[in-house]
Amino acid sequence: MSKYDDASWHYGGDFPEGLPKKNGATHTGMFLNWCINNGLISDELKEDAKEEIEKLKRREITGAELIMDFCDGKFSEDDLNDLGNSFAKDYYADDTNFGNRYSSFADDYVNIFDGKAEENDYQYETFYHIEDTYENYDLMKLVIAHRFEEWKEYIQN
């Protein structure tokens, strides 16, 4: 099993004091949330996290909460189906041909929220200060959907 991300890689490193550990999974949670809502998760995750996925779809919990509480802070190949893994390997992973040509998830994440902050005459102290809200997810899901469409064209060529 190959891990795409692990919240402990974030909160275990150069992580700002005073923030909850969940903030180390905010970005990952937004990506997984999008994958859940777009049919890119594994049958195993669908089965094992059925109740949590329903809560997520009703917006009672966030993707970060699902990752922290159900997935032990980890996001791996086991969480996605074949199509989801193909997309994640090109877009979620850093320094890929697709990411270098279009953008990576991390770059999109930083750019969208830096832009939002700038519009509001604000600046995020760090990547980890971006709020784990559905308002923010709704911004990010549009970007992920756009990249997914670009990716589908990219793999055809």
C-alpha positions in Angstrom: 0.0 0.0 0.0 1.4 3.3 -1.1 0.4 6.4 0.9 -0.4 9.7 -0.8 -0.5 11.6 2.4 -0.5 11.2 6.2 -1.6 14.0 8.5 1.3 13.0 10.9 3.8 14.0 8.1 2.4 17.5 8.6 1.6 17.9 12.3 4.7 15.8 13.1 7.0 18.3 11.4 7.1 22.1 11.2 3.5 22.5 12.3 2.2 25.7 13.9 1.6 25.6 17.6 -2.0 25.9 18.8 -3.6 24.4 15.7 -5.5 21.1 16.0 -3.8 18.1 14.4 -6.9 17.9 12.0 -5.5 20.9 10.2 -2.7 18.6 8.9 -5.5 16.8 6.9 -7.6 19.7 5.7 -6.1 19.7 2.2 -6.2 15.9 1.9 -9.8 15.8 3.2 -10.9 18.1 0.5 -9.4 15.9 -2.2 -10.9 12.7 -0.7 -14.3 14.4 -0.3 -14.2 15.2 -4.0 -13.2 11.6 -4.8 -16.1 10.3 -2.7 -18.6 12.6 -4.3 -17.4 11.6 -7.8 -17.3 7.9 -7.5 -13.5 7.5 -7.3 -13.2 5.6 -4.0 -12.5 1.9 -3.5 -15.2 -0.7 -2.8 -13.3 -1.4 0.5 -13.6 2.2 1.7 -17.3 2.4 0.6 -18.0 -0.7 2.7 -15.8 0.0 5.7 -16.8 3.7 6.0 -20.4 3.5 4.8 -21.8 5.5 7.7 -19.0 8.1 7.7 -19.4 8.5 3.9 -23.1 9.2 4.3 -22.4 11.8 7.0 -19.9 13.4 4.6 -22.3 13.5 1.8 -24.9 15.2 4.1 -22.1 17.6 5.1 -22.3 16.6 8.8 -18.5 15.9 8.8 -15.7 17.1 6.6 -13.2 15.1 4.6 -10.5 16.0 7.1 -12.7 14.6 9.9 -13.2 11.4 8.0 -9.5 11.0 7.4 -8.5 11.7 11.0 -11.3 9.8 12.7 -11.8 6.8 10.4 -8.6 6.5 8.3 -6.1 7.2 11.2 -4.9 10.4 9.4 -3.8 8.4 6.3 -4.8 8.7 2.6 -3.6 5.8 0.5 -4.1 3.8 -2.7 -6.4 1.5 -0.8 -8.9 4.4 -0.5 -9.4 4.9 -4.2 -10.5 2.8 -7.2 -8.4 2.4 -10.3 -9.6 5.6 -11.9 -9.2 7.5 -8.7 -5.6 6.2 -8.2 -4.6 7.1 -11.8 -5.9 10.6 -11.3 -4.3 11.0 -7.8 -0.9 9.7 -9.0 -0.9 12.4 -11.7 -2.6 15.3 -9.8 -2.3 14.8 -6.0 1.3 13.6 -6.1 3.9 16.3 -6.5 6.2 16.7 -9.5 4.4 14.7 -12.1 4.3 15.4 -15.8 0.6 16.3 -15.6 1.2 18.6 -12.6 4.1 20.3 -14.2 2.1 20.9 -17.4 -1.2 22.0 -15.7 -0.9 22.2 -12.0 -0.6 19.9 -8.9 -3.3 19.7 -6.2 -1.0 21.4 -3.7 -0.3 24.3 -6.0 -4.0 24.7 -6.8 -4.9 24.5 -3.1 -2.4 27.2 -2.2 -3.3 29.4 -5.1 -7.1 29.3 -4.6 -6.9 30.1 -0.9 -4.1 32.7 -1.3 -6.4 34.3 -3.9 -9.4 34.2 -1.6 -7.4 35.7 1.2 -6.0 38.5 -1.0 -9.5 39.4 -2.1 -10.4 39.8 1.5 -7.3 41.8 2.3 -6.0 38.8 4.4 -3.1 36.5 4.4 -3.0 32.9 5.7 -0.2 32.5 8.2 0.6 29.0 6.8 -0.9 26.3 4.6 -2.3 24.8 7.8 -4.4 27.8 8.7 -6.8 27.3 5.8 -10.1 26.5 7.4 -11.7 23.1 7.1 -15.1 24.4 6.0 -17.6 23.5 3.3 -17.4 27.0 2.0 -13.7 26.3 1.3 -14.4 22.8 -0.1 -16.9 24.3 -2.5 -14.2 26.5 -3.9 -11.7 23.7 -4.1 -14.1 21.2 -5.7 -14.5 23.4 -8.7 -10.8 23.4 -9.3 -10.4 19.7 -8.8 -13.3 19.0 -11.2 -11.6 21.3 -13.8 -8.3 19.5 -13.4 -10.1 16.1 -13.7 -11.5 17.2 -17.0 -8.0 18.4 -18.2 -6.5 15.1 -16.9 -9.0 13.0 -18.9 -8.0 14.8 -22.0 -4.3 14.6 -21.1 -4.4 10.8 -20.7 -6.1 10.4 -24.1 -3.1 12.0 -25.9 
